[in-house]
Amino acid sequence: MIGLIALIVAVIGFIFACVPGALIIGWIFLPIAFILALVSLFLKGKSKWMGVTALILSIIGTIVGVTVFLSVVSTSFDDAFGGGTTTVVEPSSDGAVKKDGAAEKQPDAKTGTRENPYALGSTIESKDWRVVINSVTLAATDVVMGANEFNEAPAEGSEYILVNYSATYIGDDPNGQMPALMSIDYVTAEGKTVNSFDNFATVPDPIDTTSALYKDGTATGNAPFVVPSATADQGVLAVRPGMLSDKIFVAVK
């Protein structure tokens, strides 16, 4: 009798372990089936095949349940942080882009790299974010220092540059998302990464990356970077439109 109960419980637990929305039920039934199956195997004079089958089902069901759980977590994480393929549309020869801003061309190995970056004004798009580098102002130290008397001057041999960009949220999270979930870094000609959080300078028209944007909402503004003066125009911008999105490189001029 215990073997039969163990088998029934194991079958029920196995079925629920395969259903993402009912995993918890499977995880309750499978350990019970496992214990009952072990008990049935030690009973004298009783058929063992049902207990053995229940034991095997409970073990396999647990493995399946863990696999389904990890799959659900991975999908949820990807949805939450804007994973997915990054696509790019470069501006036309006159600097214009498609009116709808839709990104249609997927980046390949030859374009969008440090060696062959996309042009300024390219539309970079992931599942949740659309990013456009509008302009890069080199040798912007005087502008930055004039914006606030408490700004720290760059070290000798370095200068401020200002990157003006727009971030548009195109996802469907009803609670919105912050532009801080995507990133823009400057990569020097020597391969060193510089991000705007390396300094706390106050700049004209700063971009707000901490306020939530809702579908089709856009934040536009400047971000400061301290870069080597001698090779400032030889660096590139590394744009990641979402935490799990592909990194795309954009020229600074």
N, C-alpha and C positions, 0 to 999 in steps of 0.2 A: 504493500500500500504506500509506504513512504517513497519507494522508487517511482511509483506512478505519479505521486504528487510532485516529486522533484522534476520529473520529465515535463509535466504540464507547466509548472512554474518556469522552467528553463525555456520552453517554447515561447511562452508569453513574454518573458524578459528579452529573448533574442529578437522577437518581432518589434518590440518597442525600442530596442537599442538601435534599430535601423531607421527610426523615424526621428529627424532632427528636433521636432517640437515635443517629442515625448521621451527624450533620452533619460530623464530623471526616473521615470517609471521603470525603464529597463534596468537602470542601475540599482533599483530597490529589489527587483525580482531576481536578478542574476546571482547576487551573493547568497540569497535565501536558497535558490536552487542548488548552488554549489555546496552549501552546508548539508542540505537534505540528501543530496546525492552521495556525499561522503558517508553520512550516517547509514544510508541504505546498503552501502557496500560492506559494512561490518555486521549486518544482521545475518544470523545463521539460518540456513534453510530457506532463504528467499532468493528469487531470481535476481541476478545482478545486471542483466542487460539494460533495463530501464535506468538504473542508477548510473551505469557507465555512460549511456547516451546523454543523460541529463548533465553529467559532469563535463562531458565534451562540449555540449551546447552552451553551458554557462561560461566556459573558458573562451570559446570562439565568440560568443555574444559580447563578452567584455572587450575583446580586441576590436570587434566591429564598432562597439559603442564609443571607444576611445578614438577610433579613426574618424567616425562621423562627427564627434565633438570637435576634434582638431580642425576638420574641414569647415565646420560652422564658424569657429573662432577666426580662422583665417579669412573667410569671406566677410565676416562682420568687420574685422580690422581693416580690410582692404576698402570696404564701403565707407568706413568712418574717416579714413585718412587720405582718400583720393588716389588710390592706386589705379593702375591701368596704363594703357599705352599712351605715350606722349606723341602728339601730332603737331605739325608746324606748317604755317603758310608764310612764305616770304613776301615782302612788299613788291609791287611791280616796279618797273623802271622809274615811274614818276613818284614813287614813295607811297602809293595808295595800296590798301588791302581791300579784300572783299567787304562789302557793306555789312554782311551779317557776321563778319569776323570768324566764320567757321573754319576750322583747321582741317585740311583735307589730305595733306601729304605727310606720310609717316617718315620720320628721320631715318636715314640709312647710314652705313658705316663711313660714307665719304663726306657727308654733310652734317654739320652740327657738332663736330669734334673741335678740340682745341686748335688743331692744325687748320681746320676749314670751318670756322664758325658761321652761323647764320647772320644775316644782315640786321642792323638796327631796324626796328619797326616790324620785325617778324611776329606773327601771332602764334604763341606757344600754348597748347591746350591739352589738358588732361580730362579725366572724367568729371572733376569738380571745379577746375580752375582754368581761366584763360588769362594769360600774361602777355603784355606787350612792353618791350623796352622802348620808351618813346625817344629818349635822348640821353647822351652822356656828356657832361661838361667836364673837360679836363682842366687842369690848372685852376681849380676852384677854391684855392686856399683863401684868397682875399674875400670871396663871397661868403664862405663859411665863417671866417673870423669876424667879418662885419655883421653877421647875424646875431651874435651874442658875445659879449665881452668876456664871458667865462669859458668859452670854448678853448680847448687845449690846442696849442699850435702843433703841427706835425713835426716829427723829428727831422733833423737835417738830412737832406737827400730825399725827403718824402713830400708828398702834397696831397691835398684833399681833391677828390673828384666827386661829382654829384651824378647819381643815376636816377633819372626820372622814369618811373614805370607805372603801369596800370594793372591792377589785379581785379578780375571780375569773377564772382562766384556763380558757377553755372550748375551746381549740384542741386539736390532736392531735399536737403536736410531742413525740416521745418524750424529748427532752432538756429539755422545759419551756421557759418564757420568763419574763423578769423583768418585774414591773409597771412598770419604768422605760420600757418600750416604749410605754406609754400615758401621757397627760399631763393634768394639771389645772392651769389657770392662773386667776388672779383678774384680771378686767378692770374697771378703775375707771370711775366715772361719766363721766370725761373721755375714756375710750377707751384708756388706757394699760394694757399688759399687765404683770402682776406674777407671777412664779413663785416657788415655794417655795425654789428654789436661789439666790435673791437674798440669802438670809441663811443662817447656819449655826446657828441657835438649836436648843438641845436642848429638846424638848417632852415632856409626859407622853404615854405610849403612842404613840410615833412609828410611822408605817407603814414597813414594810421593803420598799423598792422594788428592792433589789439581789439578793435571793435568788430563785432560780428557783422558779416554781410549776408544778405539773403538773396535768393535766386535773382540773377541779373544785376545785383548790386555791384558797384565798382568803386575801388579806392585808388586814387592817383596822387602821386607826390614824389618827393626826393628822398634818397637814402645816401648818406655820406660814406666814403671809403678812403682810408689813408693808404696810398700806394707809392711805389718808388717813382720819383720824378723822371729819371732817365729813361724808363721803359713804360711809362704810364699808358701810352697809346699802343703798346704791344701786348698788353694783357687782354683777357677775354672775360666775359660774364658767364658764370655757371648758373643756369636757371633750372630749378626743379619745381614744376607746378603741382605740388602735392608730395607728401612725405614718402610715398612709395612709387612715385613716377620716375620716368627716365630723366636723366640730367642732360640738358641741352646747352650748348655753348653759343654765345652771341658776341659779335665783334663790338668794340667800344667806339668805332668810328667808321 
